[in-house]
Amino acid sequence: MAEENMNIPEEQLAETSAPAEKKAKSKTPKKENFFVRVWKKLVKFCKDTAGELKKVVWTPKAEVFKSFKLVVVTVVAVGLAIAIVDLTSSFIINAIAGLIG
């Protein structure tokens, strides 16, 4: 086919290919409004999220409260340990500063 086109002048080639390009461009669907596209994506996201949440295996309430209590006790214990180390170190530093100054 390339050999056939070599015998045809470039002007005629441009004329014959131009209508085909115009027809191809006119058949492309018009792009939807920005808000319509965003809304469709949001609706799809919500539907997908609802579908995934149906698959979730939820932890029993008793186990959640047990874990919550364990976390609270651990946080309080670590907080107290940090407070004790802080008070002890500040007492030692103030005692050393009192001897020096």
Beta strands, then each sheet from edge to edge (+ up, - down):
end
